[in-house]
């Protein structure tokens, strides 16, 4: 489960997310483990799709005692890639 991925707005576009996501993917591929993450917004979905994640579900969050709805939430999965022999 990829728990949190965020980059300071001043550092976005410098490749930090990509470097970390590629390292996580290599680790998971070596162990043949799938990866799951949750994100919000279609902009983030597009970012994670570049790293092999596919949208598995889309949902809206509504929490008790919270007047706001959190729309466009996504659950995404990346299946391990087998090493070529």
Secondary structure, DSSP 8 states (H G I E B T S, - for coil): --------GGGTTSSHHHHHHHHHHHHHHHHT--EEEEEESHHHHHHHHTTT-EEEEEEEEE-TT---EEEEEEEEEE-------
